[in-house]
C-alpha cells in the first residue's frame, strides 16, 4: 500500500490545500493529512478545530485520513508506515525551505522521500497567512477557501475595515 503524509499547519485549510489533497489521492492509496501541533505559533484555530474542519472538507475524498502530530515528522511517518511526504511549492522561496527540510528528513530516515507538488494555477498565490490577512481587512476570500472554512473564519475573526 502506498501511503503519503501531507503535513502542515493548515490554519486555515485553503482551496490550494484541497487541490493538492485531491491530486495526491490519485498517486497514493492513502493520504494522511497531518496537522502539526506547534506550540511556538499562535494559530487562529486549535489543532482539534483544524482536524475537524479538514475532515469535514475532505469527507468526500476517498483514501484521506486526518491526524495531528507533534515532534519529528519522520517519527510520525514511521508510526503511520508512510514513506512519502507531500509538500506544496508555490514559489522559489518555498522550494529553498522545503529542500532543506526534505534533505534533513532523508538524513533522519533514509527511506523517506519527498514529493513537491505545484498547486493549480489559480491557487499559486494563496496561503493561509494571506487568507487570514485579507479576510481581517474585509476582503472576499470565498474563492480561496472551502465554504466550511469561510463560515469558521466569519465566526472567529473580526473584520477590520479601515
N, C-alpha and C positions, 0 to 999 in steps of 0.2 A: 504494500500500500504506500502510495506517495503522499507524504504529509508535509505541509509547509506551515510556517508561522508568519503572520503579518503583525509585527509588534508596533506599538506606538502609544501616544497619549490619547489620541482621538478626542480632544477636548475643544470643540465637539467633532463628531463624525461629519464629514463633508461628502458631497456627491463625487468628489475626486477619489476619496477613500473607497466609496461604494463601487466606482468604476473598476478600481484595481481588484477589489474583492471578487467581483463577478468574473472578471477575466482570469483571475488566478484559479478559480474553480474549474476552468476548462483545462488547466495544466496539471492539477493535483486532485487526488481523490478526496482529501480533507484539507481544509484551510482553517487554522486556528487563529482567530483574531485575538490578539493578546494585549490587553490594556496594562500598561506599566504603572505600577504603584510607585510613584516618585515623590518622596517626602520633601524634596528640595524645591518643587514647583508649587505654585498656588493655583490649582485648577479651578475652573468655573464649576464643573460638575464633579461629584465624588466618583471614585472608581466604580462603586456599585451602580451609580446612575449611568455612567458611560457604558458599562457592561450591559445594562438593561436596554438602553437606547440602541446600541449596536445589535443586540439580539433581536429586538423588535424590528429594526430596519432591514435585517438580513434573514428574517424568518422564512422568506420565500426562496432563499438561495440554498440549494442542496449542497451538502458537504461542508457547511460552515458551522463552526462552534466558536463561542466567545468565552474567553477566560481572562483572568487577571493574574499578574505575577509580580514578584519583586526579586531583587537580586540580579544575578547574571542571566542574560538571555540564553547562553549555552546550557546552563543548568536546567532552565525551564524546558528547553528543547529536548534535552536528554530524557527528562521525565515524561514528555509527551511523545517520545520516539519520532521526533521530526528531524529532518536533515537539511531542510532548506528554509532560508529566511527570505521573505519578500520585502523589498523596500521600494518605495516610490521615489522617483527622481524627477523634479520639476525644472531644475536649472543646474548649471555647472557648480554653483556653490553647494547644492545638495550632494552632488557626486563626490566632491572632495571630502566632506564629512563622512558620508556613507562608505566610501572606500576605506577610510581609516578604521571604521567600526567593523567592516567585513573582514579586513585583514587581522584585526585583533581577535575577532570571534574564531577565525580559522586557526589562529595561533593557540587559542584556548581549547578548541575542539577541531582537530584536523579534518574530520569527516563532514563538517558543516559547510554548506555552500550558500552564497547569497545571490539572489536574482534581483536585478534592478529593473523595475517596470516604469514605463512612461505613462502618465495619465492621458486620457483623451484630450485633444487639443483645447476643448472648451474649459478644461479644469487646470491647465498648466499654471495659472496664476493663483489658484485657490489654495489657501492654507487655513488651518483652524484659527491661527492668530489673526489673520486678515479678516476672516468672517466675523469674529467677535468684535474687532475694532470697528468695522463698517456697520455692524448691527448697533453697537453702542452709540454711534453717531447718527443713527436714523436711516441708514442706507438699506436698500432692499436686498436681502440675501436669499430670497425664496428659491432662486435657480441654483444656488450653491450648496444647499443642504436639504436632506430629506424633510418632508413635512413634519414628522415627529420631532426632529431636532429643532426646526423653526418654532414649533409650539413650546418646546422646552426653553429655548432662548428667550421667547417673549415672557415666559413665566419667571425667569431667573434674572435677566439683565434689564436694568432701567435704561431707557433710551434718552440720551442727552443731545438735544438738538440746539445748536448754538445760533 
